[in-house]
C-alpha cells in the first residue's frame, strides 16, 4: 500500500532530482523509496561470510603483494624507458 509523504527540500536539490529522474526514466518517489529501502536494510557485517570467501581469507600476504607490485612497477619502468 502506498502512502503519501511530504518532504521539505532545498529547491536546487529538487530541480537536480527531477532532472536525474527524467534522464533515468523514473520518478522522484521511486528514487526516494529505493534510497530509503537501501538505508534501512540490515547493518553491514550482519550478513554471513560466504564459505569460499572465508577459505580465501589470509591466503595473500599483503606486505609481500605490495612488494611484488613495486618490483613489477620497476620492471615496467625499465622495460619501457
HELIX and SHEET records of a PDB file:
HELIX    1   1 UNK A   11  UNK A   23  1                                  13    
HELIX    2   2 UNK A   28  UNK A   39  1                                  12    
HELIX    3   3 UNK A   51  UNK A   56  1                                   6    
HELIX    4   4 UNK A   62  UNK A   79  1                                  18    
END                                                                             
